[in-house]
Amino acid sequence: MQLEIAVQDVPGANLAALYGADRIELCCALQMGGLTPSQGLLNSVHQAQPGLPIHVLIRPRPGDYVYDQATVELMKAEIAACRDGGATGVVIGALTAAGAIDVPAVKALIAAAQGLHITFHRAIDHLDDASAVAAVGLLAELGVHRILTSGGASRAGDGTKRLAAMAAAGGQRLAIMAGGGVETSDFPTFHKLGIENVHLSAKRVINHIQGAPVTSAAQAEDTSYYATDEDIVSLAASAVGALG
């Protein structure tokens, strides 16, 4: 089983490498579900961990996954910059307003990647069961290597029926990676289903105390943020190691 950790800074990448994660998904703004990181962050992580595979999330904004042409062009430019900046893969996804895979957009993003590893992200969890399973073959034909999904559930441990169906549809053509509210206790179940990739953000909330707020603006501001939790990364790595 392979372990992917979603990180948003160099300390997170260092922890992933320390505990033997197979790769990282690099993003920013985990509190918004993850957005495209800056090139400065990619460069810093690549310099800190040059041997660690880095798959960069290409998601230019929060919200839905329906993108106009200008946004697709931006995503293509981000992919090109990531390719030149040391990324080994990109994590993409696009849907139509009707709730289907946006094939032209996905084709354009894959072409921009020029051979980088391609993961289709949890946009697929917005499709119904039948459409998600059918999309597996389509995405494989387009050149996607892996799909990150919770099986359509709020947490992947509750989406095992759909995960199993997607894994069967993928066969040897495309890998399914369980992600979304994943707990290490879920790993053996995923393993039995033939799912050999798991994805965790492994995060904890940081909220530094800066003294009593003295203005209404300070009172309204959320000063919390996410950071990679070493204990969760260590536990996940041990759980993966136990499964071989």
Phi, psi and omega per residue, in radians:
M1 nan 2.449 -3.140
Q2 -1.845 2.524 -3.082
L3 -2.005 2.199 3.044
E4 -2.031 2.303 3.113
I5 -1.994 2.242 3.039
A6 -1.442 2.151 -3.112
V7 -2.289 2.803 -3.138
Q8 -2.329 0.309 3.087
D9 -2.850 3.025 -3.131
V10 -1.130 -0.768 3.094
P11 -0.981 -0.691 3.104
G12 -1.108 -0.751 3.107
A13 -1.113 -0.676 3.120
N14 -1.099 -0.706 3.108
L15 -1.164 -0.726 3.113
A16 -1.047 -0.763 3.129
A17 -1.175 -0.720 -3.111
L18 -1.012 -0.697 -3.063
Y19 -1.717 0.213 2.961
G20 1.404 0.453 3.052
A21 -1.041 2.538 -3.111
D22 -1.269 -0.477 3.134
R23 -2.960 2.979 3.019
I24 -2.134 2.638 2.845
E25 -1.727 2.056 -3.124
L26 -1.661 2.237 -3.140
C27 -2.614 -3.108 2.920
C28 -2.290 3.000 3.038
A29 0.973 0.914 3.092
L30 -1.021 -0.480 3.125
Q31 -1.171 -0.264 3.045
M32 -1.872 0.313 -3.138
G33 1.543 0.022 3.129
G34 1.698 2.300 3.080
L35 -2.321 2.957 3.136
T36 -1.033 2.243 3.108
P37 -1.357 2.874 3.087
S38 -1.302 2.784 3.074
Q39 -1.168 -0.541 3.072
G40 -1.084 -0.703 3.106
L41 -1.162 -0.783 3.104
L42 -1.020 -0.799 3.140
N43 -1.067 -0.737 -3.121
S44 -1.125 -0.758 3.138
V45 -1.170 -0.731 -3.139
H46 -1.119 -0.659 3.107
Q47 -1.202 -0.665 -3.115
A48 -1.260 -0.636 -3.079
Q49 -2.348 1.264 -3.048
P50 -1.136 -0.361 -3.134
G51 -1.646 0.003 -3.075
L52 -1.630 2.116 3.080
P53 -1.054 2.287 -3.094
I54 -2.059 2.044 3.040
H55 -1.875 2.090 -2.987
V56 -1.671 2.275 3.066
L57 -1.279 2.216 3.067
I58 -1.895 1.615 3.129
R59 -2.524 1.764 -2.932
P60 -1.322 -0.274 -3.112
R61 -2.728 2.785 3.014
P62 -1.314 3.082 3.111
G63 1.740 -2.585 -3.047
D64 -1.332 -3.129 -3.088
Y65 -2.004 0.471 3.102
V66 -1.735 2.031 -3.001
Y67 -2.079 2.385 3.050
D68 -1.392 3.054 -3.037
Q69 -1.108 -0.655 3.121
A70 -1.076 -0.675 3.132
T71 -1.233 -0.675 3.074
V72 -1.070 -0.702 3.096
E73 -1.098 -0.700 3.070
L74 -1.068 -0.784 -3.139
M75 -1.098 -0.680 3.078
K76 -1.074 -0.741 3.120
A77 -1.133 -0.701 3.100
E78 -1.095 -0.729 3.128
I79 -1.083 -0.776 3.130
A80 -1.058 -0.724 3.128
A81 -1.164 -0.675 3.104
C82 -1.145 -0.706 3.120
R83 -1.032 -0.719 -3.127
D84 -1.390 -0.245 -3.050
G85 -1.743 0.137 3.056
G86 1.864 0.045 3.094
A87 -1.201 2.557 3.064
T88 -1.798 -0.188 3.130
G89 -2.830 2.898 3.048
V90 -2.296 2.680 -3.107
V91 -2.041 2.007 -2.969
I92 -2.240 2.998 3.037
G93 3.088 2.511 3.093
A94 -2.735 2.428 3.139
L95 -2.171 2.763 3.009
T96 -1.490 2.892 3.105
A97 -1.120 -0.386 3.121
A98 -1.459 -0.057 3.084
G99 1.514 0.674 3.082
A100 -2.236 2.952 3.062
I101 -1.099 2.286 3.084
D102 -1.462 1.573 -3.014
V103 -1.074 -0.835 3.127
P104 -1.028 -0.710 3.135
A105 -1.152 -0.773 -3.141
V106 -1.105 -0.738 3.094
K107 -1.020 -0.761 -3.116
A108 -1.133 -0.702 3.141
L109 -1.195 -0.696 3.121
I110 -1.158 -0.699 3.103
A111 -1.078 -0.677 3.130
A112 -1.148 -0.478 -3.103
A113 -1.263 -0.410 3.064
Q114 0.832 0.932 3.023
G115 1.705 -0.102 3.037
L116 -1.123 2.707 3.057
H117 -1.121 2.410 -3.074
I118 -2.037 2.123 2.972
T119 -1.945 2.320 3.003
F120 -1.639 2.212 -2.975
H121 -1.524 -2.895 -2.950
R122 -1.302 0.182 2.913
A123 -0.963 -0.516 -3.127
I124 -1.122 -0.372 3.131
D125 -1.285 -0.064 3.060
H126 -1.561 -0.099 3.107
L127 -1.581 2.734 3.052
D128 -1.293 3.005 -3.019
D129 -0.987 -0.908 -3.067
A130 -1.099 -0.721 -3.123
S131 -1.183 -0.675 -3.139
A132 -1.143 -0.749 3.137
V133 -1.161 -0.733 3.119
A134 -1.132 -0.545 -3.116
A135 -1.194 -0.380 -3.111
V136 -1.034 -0.882 3.128
G137 -1.112 -0.709 3.108
L138 -1.046 -0.831 -3.117
L139 -1.147 -0.629 3.073
A140 -1.069 -0.747 3.125
E141 -1.126 -0.575 3.141
L142 -1.303 -0.335 3.122
G143 1.986 0.210 3.067
V144 -1.325 2.398 -3.121
H145 -1.696 -0.481 -3.039
R146 -2.645 2.564 3.060
I147 -2.072 2.223 3.032
L148 -1.606 2.149 -3.065
T149 -2.709 2.625 3.013
S150 -1.675 0.114 -3.032
G151 1.283 0.383 3.125
G152 1.429 -0.050 -3.126
A153 -1.648 2.881 3.101
S154 -1.165 -0.485 3.003
R155 -2.358 2.449 -3.012
A156 -1.050 -0.507 3.127
G157 -1.107 -0.333 3.107
D158 -1.754 0.015 -3.104
G159 -1.933 0.488 -2.986
T160 -1.165 -0.567 -3.136
K161 -1.083 -0.844 3.129
R162 -1.228 -0.652 3.086
L163 -1.018 -0.774 -3.141
A164 -1.107 -0.735 3.134
A165 -1.132 -0.681 3.124
M166 -1.202 -0.681 3.102
A167 -1.102 -0.710 3.109
A168 -1.137 -0.684 3.121
A169 -1.175 -0.574 -3.135
G170 -1.276 -0.660 -3.137
G171 0.926 -2.268 3.122
Q172 -1.597 -0.012 -3.058
R173 -1.512 -0.530 -2.956
L174 -2.707 2.399 -3.121
A175 -1.645 2.520 3.025
I176 -1.794 2.304 3.118
M177 -2.052 2.128 3.135
A178 -1.346 2.210 3.121
G179 -2.722 2.594 -3.116
G180 2.014 1.735 -3.130
G181 1.101 0.467 -3.082
V182 -1.230 2.391 3.022
E183 -2.062 2.627 -3.099
T184 -1.079 -0.441 3.107
S185 -1.187 -0.273 3.106
D186 -1.405 -0.333 -2.986
F187 -0.981 -0.816 -3.134
P188 -1.048 -0.639 3.109
T189 -1.125 -0.802 3.107
F190 -1.035 -0.747 -3.114
H191 -1.046 -0.761 3.133
K192 -1.133 -0.501 3.117
L193 -1.381 -0.093 -3.095
G194 1.508 0.242 3.101
I195 -1.631 1.978 -3.002
E196 -1.900 0.342 3.090
N197 -2.382 2.305 3.079
V198 -2.255 2.589 -3.053
H199 -2.269 2.237 3.111
L200 -2.337 2.527 2.957
S201 -1.471 -0.366 3.030
A202 0.816 0.879 -2.971
K203 -1.926 2.787 2.974
R204 -2.339 2.799 -3.111
V205 -1.619 2.272 3.053
I206 -1.888 2.326 3.102
N207 -2.504 1.567 -3.127
H208 -1.196 2.375 3.086
I209 -1.471 2.121 -3.087
Q210 -1.933 0.361 -3.053
G211 1.549 2.968 -3.125
A212 -1.144 2.286 3.104
P213 -1.102 2.369 -3.061
V214 -1.854 -0.067 3.115
T215 -2.281 2.787 3.097
S216 -1.151 -0.560 3.099
A217 -1.099 -0.748 3.137
A218 -1.168 -0.629 3.133
Q219 -1.147 -0.593 -3.090
A220 -1.422 -0.281 -3.024
E221 -1.420 2.398 3.027
D222 -1.557 1.973 -3.084
T223 -1.653 0.101 -3.121
S224 -1.430 2.746 3.036
Y225 -2.703 2.914 -3.130
Y226 -1.680 2.550 3.010
A227 -2.428 2.684 3.125
T228 -1.188 2.300 -3.092
D229 -1.691 2.062 -3.089
E230 -1.062 -0.683 -3.111
D231 -1.104 -0.698 -3.141
I232 -1.200 -0.723 3.113
V233 -1.088 -0.765 3.138
S234 -1.097 -0.769 3.132
L235 -1.118 -0.718 3.134
A236 -1.144 -0.725 3.130
A237 -1.110 -0.702 3.115
S238 -1.151 -0.692 3.139
A239 -1.147 -0.690 3.089
V240 -1.163 -0.755 3.134
G241 -1.071 -0.571 3.140
A242 -1.195 -0.407 -3.130
L243 -1.611 -0.214 3.113
G244 1.427 nan nan
